[in-house]
């Protein structure tokens, strides 16, 4: 279990670095081109890994509905590349994480029939409150309003 926790933490570091790089690339060439490069390089890397491991088979192709994950992934990278330079690393990451938390609670509720517990709702609420109460949020709100 400890290995999985460490891998998840490492993945968080990699995601943070990826968001930073994509945000900088987006500021230079635009969010959709940044997303295209991100996914092109990711596809090339994973294709090479699967080829080296000998696990690349056309019979592993999935039904069309399985490809929605790729669509949502590309949309996520494009939108994140657009908002990251404008909101900053912390705010963009916290908003993405809070969106993931809320959707995870709703998905579990829908698919598993697990009603959201007060603790889960409190956790999501605290993240959102932290974003709202942060000094940068108030500064931007004052500039816009």
N, C-alpha and C positions, 0 to 999 in steps of 0.2 A: 504493500500500500504506500509506503514511504517513497518508493521509486516513482509511482504514478503522481504523487503530489509534487515531487521535484520536477518531473517532466512537464506537469501543468504549469508550474512556476516558470520554468525555462521557456515554455511556449508563450507565456505572457510577456516575457522579455523580448522574444523574437517578434511578437505581434507589435509591441511598442516601437521597436526599431523599424519594422516594416512600415508602420503608419508614418513615422518620421520621414523615412526615405520617400515614400509615396507622396507625402505632403509637399516635400521639397520639389520632387519631380513634377507634381501637379502645378505648383506655382510657376514652373519653367515652361512646361509644354501643355498644360491643361489636364483636367481630371480624367477625361475619357481616354486620352492618349496614355496617361500614366497607368490607368487601369489596363489598357491593352498591353503595355509593356510588362506589367506585373503578371498578367495571366499568360502571356506568351512565354516568358522566362520560366514561370512555374510549370507550364505544360512541358517545356523542353526538359527541365530538371526531373520531373516525375517520370517522363517517358524514358529518360536515360536510366534512372534508378530501377524501374520495372524491367527494362531490357537487361541490365546487369544482373538482376536477381532472377531473370528467366521467368518472370511472372506475367509477361505481356502476352495476352491471348485475345483475339477478337471475340471469342465466345463469352468473354466476361462483360461484354457490353450489356447495359441495362435497358429496361423499357424507357420510353420517352419521359415519363414523369420523373425518373431518377435524375434527369439532367436539370431539373429546376434548381437544384443546389448550386450548380455552376452558374446559372443565371443570377441567382441571389448573391452568390459570392462576387461575381463581377460587378453587380450593382452596388454591393457593400463597398468594394474597393473604390469605385468611381465616386460615390457619395462621400465616403470618408476622405478621399483625396481632395475633394472640394472643400469640405468643412474644416479639416484639420488645420490648415494654415490660418483660417479665419478665427477659429475658436481657441487654438492652442492645444498642446498635447494633453494637459490634464482634463480640461473641460470636454474635449472631444472624446477622450477615453471614458470618462465618467458617464457621459450621456449615452455612449454606445453600450457600456456595461449595464446601465440602468434599463435601457431598452431591452437588452438580453434578459435581464432579471424579470422584468414584467412579462415579456413574452414566454419565458420558461414557466412562470407560475401559471399563465393562462393555458399553455400547451399541456402541462401536467393536469390541470383541472379538466381540460377537454378530453384528453386521451386516456388518462388513468382514473378519472373521476375523483381525483384528490382535491378537495376544496382547499383554497389558499389558507394557510394558517396565519394567525395574527403576526407571528414572528417573521414569516416571509414577507408579508405586506409591510411590516415595520422596517425590515431591511431595505426594501426597495424605496420606501418613503424617506429613510435616512440618507440614502445616496442622493436622491432628488433634492432633499432639503440642503445637503452639503453643497450641491451645485448652486442652488439658489442663493445661499448665504455667503458664498465666496466673494471676496472683494472684487475680483475681476468682473463677475456677473453684474454687480451693482454699478461699477464704473461704466460698462457697456450700456446698461439700461439707462443711466443718466445721460450718456452721449446721444442715445437714440430717442429719448423721450423728452 
